[in-house]
């Protein structure tokens, strides 16, 4: 079942990568249909990462290895490169990774189409970040699997920061536009027509309660340092996680 559901997510994001990749990564209504300016798009990633690094106690320079999970075209991975000597970006879409490699060759981008991060060994990263990604997994169990993997791949004392909605409105839970897109695509209607003419897109969404997030973290041997309301997404929380000793440079120590 996991392989089938991951494959479904891969198909959806492969289509989004060809339809409107920048908007699919950072959804803003006025930027839809190819209206994102690329420089503005990457500048938004730098602003986000600069604020995050200040909160986590990192200064510009080589702070080891970082992972941008669900990297898309590299909006955040590019910005992380100013703080880490080695940055890896992982995404489920081959087209997203192709664009990321084109836009930011200084980062290592890889395609990952399974529900784990076994391409990386234990205690590999000094920092892991994932924003607006876990909520687009096809099942809650897959999202929990990735959370456990985040803990596994960080070094003792390293940090993981990720975001996850804890609630969906009825409209978002039913996902009528996503369902209609999938149904019409199954009937052979081209994705470009459904997106450009009807405004439909295959972007699904899930949520996890803070309790389930905490269970996934502790099951992997991690420790929750902080959780706080996410300012960008409705009914969403951001989580800061470590394992072992908390780094003394962190504001969360």
C-alpha positions as CSV (number, residue, x, y, z in Angstrom):
1,X,0.0,0.0,0.0
2,X,2.8,2.4,0.9
3,X,4.4,2.0,-2.5
4,X,1.1,2.6,-4.3
5,X,0.4,5.8,-2.3
6,X,3.9,7.2,-2.8
7,X,3.5,6.5,-6.5
8,X,0.3,8.5,-6.5
9,X,2.0,11.4,-4.9
10,X,4.8,11.2,-7.4
11,X,2.4,11.4,-10.3
12,X,0.6,14.4,-8.8
13,X,3.8,16.3,-8.2
14,X,5.3,15.4,-11.5
15,X,2.3,17.0,-13.2
16,X,2.5,20.1,-10.9
17,X,6.2,20.4,-11.8
18,X,5.3,20.6,-15.5
19,X,2.2,22.8,-15.0
20,X,3.4,25.5,-12.7
21,X,6.4,24.5,-10.6
22,X,7.1,27.7,-8.7
23,X,3.5,28.3,-7.7
24,X,3.1,24.6,-6.7
25,X,6.0,25.1,-4.2
26,X,4.9,28.5,-2.8
27,X,1.1,28.9,-3.4
28,X,0.1,32.5,-3.7
29,X,-3.1,33.2,-5.6
30,X,-1.7,36.2,-7.5
31,X,1.4,34.2,-8.6
32,X,-0.6,31.4,-10.2
33,X,-0.3,30.5,-13.9
34,X,3.4,31.2,-14.2
35,X,3.4,34.7,-12.6
36,X,6.2,34.1,-10.1
37,X,9.3,36.1,-10.8
38,X,12.2,33.7,-10.3
39,X,14.3,36.3,-8.4
40,X,11.4,37.1,-6.1
41,X,10.7,33.4,-5.6
42,X,14.3,32.7,-4.5
43,X,14.5,35.9,-2.4
44,X,11.5,34.6,-0.4
45,X,13.5,31.5,0.4
46,X,16.5,33.5,1.5
47,X,14.3,35.6,3.8
48,X,12.7,32.5,5.3
49,X,16.1,30.7,5.9
50,X,17.8,33.8,7.3
51,X,15.1,34.2,9.9
52,X,15.2,30.4,10.7
53,X,19.0,30.4,11.0
54,X,18.9,33.3,13.4
55,X,16.3,31.5,15.6
56,X,18.4,28.3,15.5
57,X,21.7,29.9,16.4
58,X,23.5,29.4,13.0
59,X,25.7,32.0,11.5
60,X,26.8,32.2,7.8
61,X,29.6,29.7,7.0
62,X,30.2,26.0,7.1
63,X,28.0,24.5,9.7
64,X,28.1,21.0,8.3
65,X,25.5,19.2,6.3
66,X,21.9,20.2,5.8
67,X,18.8,18.5,4.2
68,X,16.0,20.3,2.5
69,X,13.2,17.7,2.4
70,X,10.7,18.3,-0.4
71,X,13.1,20.7,-2.0
72,X,11.1,21.4,-5.2
73,X,13.2,23.6,-7.4
74,X,15.5,24.5,-4.5
75,X,13.9,27.7,-3.1
76,X,15.2,26.9,0.4
77,X,18.2,24.7,-0.4
78,X,19.8,27.6,-2.3
79,X,19.5,29.8,0.8
80,X,20.8,27.0,3.1
81,X,24.0,26.9,1.1
82,X,25.1,30.2,2.8
83,X,25.0,28.4,6.2
84,X,26.2,24.9,5.4
85,X,29.1,23.5,3.5
86,X,27.1,20.7,2.1
87,X,23.4,20.9,1.3
88,X,21.2,18.0,0.0
89,X,17.8,18.6,-1.5
90,X,15.3,15.7,-1.8
91,X,12.1,15.7,-3.9
92,X,9.7,13.1,-5.2
93,X,9.4,14.8,-8.7
94,X,12.1,14.2,-11.3
95,X,11.2,17.4,-13.1
96,X,11.5,19.4,-9.9
97,X,14.9,18.0,-9.3
98,X,15.9,18.7,-12.9
99,X,15.0,22.3,-12.5
100,X,16.7,22.5,-9.1
101,X,19.9,21.3,-10.5
102,X,19.7,23.8,-13.3
103,X,18.9,26.7,-11.0
104,X,21.4,25.9,-8.2
105,X,24.3,23.6,-9.2
106,X,26.1,24.1,-5.9
107,X,23.5,21.9,-4.1
108,X,23.2,18.1,-4.4
109,X,19.6,17.3,-5.5
110,X,18.3,13.8,-5.6
111,X,15.0,12.1,-6.5
112,X,13.4,10.0,-3.7
113,X,10.2,8.1,-4.5
114,X,10.0,5.9,-1.4
115,X,8.6,6.5,2.1
116,X,12.0,6.6,3.8
117,X,15.4,8.3,3.5
118,X,17.6,5.2,3.5
119,X,19.9,6.8,0.9
120,X,21.3,8.6,4.0
121,X,22.9,6.7,6.8
122,X,22.2,7.3,10.5
123,X,23.6,10.5,12.1
124,X,24.4,12.1,8.7
125,X,23.0,15.7,8.9
126,X,23.6,18.7,11.1
127,X,20.3,20.2,10.2
128,X,17.1,19.1,8.5
129,X,14.3,21.5,7.3
130,X,11.0,20.8,5.7
131,X,8.2,23.3,5.2
132,X,4.9,23.0,3.4
133,X,5.8,19.4,2.3
134,X,4.6,16.8,4.8
135,X,1.0,18.1,4.4
136,X,1.0,16.9,0.8
137,X,1.7,13.2,1.5
138,X,-0.9,10.8,0.5
139,X,-1.4,9.3,3.9
140,X,-0.7,10.2,7.5
141,X,1.4,7.1,8.0
142,X,3.8,8.2,5.3
143,X,4.2,11.6,6.9
144,X,4.9,9.9,10.2
145,X,7.5,7.7,8.5
146,X,9.3,10.7,7.2
147,X,9.3,12.4,10.6
148,X,10.9,9.3,12.1
149,X,13.5,9.3,9.3
150,X,14.3,13.0,10.1
151,X,15.3,12.0,13.6
152,X,17.3,9.0,12.3
153,X,19.4,10.9,9.9
154,X,20.4,13.8,12.2
155,X,23.5,13.7,14.4
156,X,23.1,13.7,18.2
157,X,22.5,17.4,19.1
158,X,21.5,18.4,15.6
159,X,18.2,20.0,14.8
160,X,15.1,19.2,12.7
161,X,12.5,21.9,12.0
162,X,9.4,20.9,10.1
163,X,5.8,22.1,9.7
164,X,2.5,20.2,9.7
165,X,-1.2,21.2,9.8
166,X,-3.1,19.8,12.8
167,X,-6.5,20.5,11.4
168,X,-8.3,20.7,8.0
169,X,-11.4,22.7,7.2
170,X,-14.3,20.7,5.8
171,X,-13.6,22.1,2.3
172,X,-9.9,21.2,2.5
173,X,-10.7,17.7,3.9
174,X,-13.0,17.0,1.0
175,X,-10.6,18.4,-1.5
176,X,-13.2,18.7,-4.3
177,X,-10.9,20.4,-6.8
178,X,-8.2,17.8,-6.4
179,X,-10.7,15.0,-6.7
180,X,-12.2,16.5,-9.8
181,X,-8.8,17.0,-11.4
182,X,-7.9,13.3,-10.8
183,X,-11.2,12.1,-12.1
184,X,-11.0,14.2,-15.3
185,X,-7.4,13.2,-15.8
186,X,-8.4,9.6,-15.6
187,X,-10.9,10.3,-18.4
188,X,-8.0,11.4,-20.6
189,X,-8.4,15.2,-20.3
190,X,-5.0,16.9,-20.5
191,X,-3.6,18.4,-17.3
192,X,-2.8,21.7,-18.9
193,X,-6.4,22.2,-19.9
194,X,-7.6,21.3,-16.4
195,X,-5.1,23.7,-14.8
196,X,-5.0,26.6,-17.2
197,X,-8.7,26.7,-18.3
198,X,-10.5,25.3,-15.2
199,X,-8.1,26.2,-12.4
200,X,-7.9,22.6,-11.2
201,X,-4.7,21.1,-9.6
202,X,-3.8,17.7,-8.1
203,X,-2.6,19.1,-4.8
204,X,-3.9,17.0,-1.9
205,X,-3.5,17.8,1.8
206,X,-3.5,15.9,5.1
207,X,-2.9,16.8,8.8
208,X,-1.4,15.3,11.9
209,X,-2.4,16.1,15.5
210,X,0.4,17.3,17.7
211,X,0.0,14.1,19.7
212,X,0.7,12.0,16.6
213,X,3.7,14.1,15.7
214,X,5.1,13.7,19.2
215,X,4.6,10.0,19.1
216,X,6.5,9.8,15.8
217,X,9.4,11.9,17.1
218,X,9.7,9.9,20.4
219,X,9.4,6.5,18.6
220,X,12.5,7.4,16.6
221,X,14.4,8.4,19.7
222,X,13.9,12.2,19.2
223,X,13.0,14.9,21.6
224,X,10.6,17.7,21.1
225,X,12.2,21.1,21.9
226,X,9.5,23.4,20.9
227,X,6.2,23.6,18.9
228,X,4.6,26.8,17.9
229,X,1.8,28.1,15.5
230,X,3.0,28.4,12.0
231,X,2.5,31.9,10.6
232,X,2.1,31.0,7.0
233,X,-0.4,28.1,7.0
234,X,-3.8,28.0,8.7
235,X,-4.3,25.5,11.6
236,X,-0.6,24.5,11.4
237,X,2.3,24.0,13.8
238,X,6.0,24.1,13.4
239,X,8.1,21.7,15.4
240,X,11.7,21.8,16.5
241,X,13.2,18.4,17.3
242,X,16.6,17.0,18.3
243,X,18.1,13.8,19.7
244,X,20.6,13.5,22.4
245,X,22.1,16.7,23.9
246,X,20.7,20.1,22.7
247,X,23.3,22.2,21.0
248,X,24.5,25.1,23.2
249,X,24.3,27.6,20.4
250,X,20.6,27.0,19.8
251,X,17.9,29.3,21.2
252,X,16.1,26.1,22.1
253,X,18.7,24.9,24.5
